[in-house]
Each structure stands twice: as C-alpha cells, then as structure tokens.
Amino acid sequence: MRQIMLDTARANQTAKRNKPIQEEDGQKFVIEINDQVTSCEELIEIDMSLTKLEEFNPRLAEIVIHHFYGGYTFEKIAEMLDISKRTAIRDWKKAKAFIFTQLDH
C-alpha cells in the first residue's frame, strides 16, 4: 500500500497532462488519512522520514507502516509484532515524534 500511494503521489506531482485526484488551494492531494487530506508533497516527505526511521529503529517504522498505510489497529499491530498494545501505542507516539522532527527540517 505504501508503494502504491507513493507512486500515485509522484505521478500526480510530475504528470502535467493528468488531472490530480483533488485540488484545494492550488495544491494537489492524493489521499485522505484519518480525516485529513494529505498532499502529494507531504506524503513523499513522510516517506523520506519513514525511510530514515527504518534505519534508526525498524520496529517503530513497521508500526507506522501498519497503522498509517495499512490502517491496522494498535491491538492488531501488537498481535502481529508480538508486543503489548501499550507498547505499540508508545512506539507509535515515538515514531510520530521522530517523523515530525524530520519534517520540520
């Protein structure tokens, strides 16, 4: 799912003859996540941050992939990774903090 979303975002950014899926304030948007519309540019920036997170802490990155891209609940993620739900939520918060600091730079 992650790769499909990125391919769509990149195609929308570069294809001048293709119309974007949705436009708002002149920006192209590719997907709605958790009731928020995410622009192609933001999605690509998040992916770059996620790639850095994978190098830093693979488990944190895996939780982001399952929750953000896969839509899995923390209970399901905990089961898949053989960790507690509380640990999955705590790791999600750490991963979000890491990604947000990367996006600010």
C-alpha positions, 0 to 999 in steps of 0.5 A, a space after each residue: 500500500 505504501 508503494 502504491 500511494 507513493 507512486 500515485 503521489 509522484 505521478 500526480 506531482 510530475 504528470 502535467 497532462 493528468 488531472 490530480 485526484 483533488 485540488 484545494 488551494 492550488 495544491 494537489 492531494 492524493 489521499 485522505 488519512 484519518 480525516 485529513 487530506 494529505 498532499 502529494 508533497 507531504 506524503 513523499 516527505 513522510 516517506 523520506 522520514 519513514 525511510 530514515 526511521 527504518 534505519 534508526 529503529 525498524 520496529 517503530 517504522 513497521 508500526 507506522 507502516 501498519 497503522 498509517 498505510 495499512 490502517 491496522 489497529 494498535 491491538 492488531 499491530 501488537 498481535 502481529 509484532 508480538 508486543 503489548 498494545 501499550 507498547 505499540 501505542 508508545 512506539 507509535 507516539 515515538 515514531 510520530 515524534 521522530 517523523 515530525 522532527 524530520 519534517 520540520 527540517 
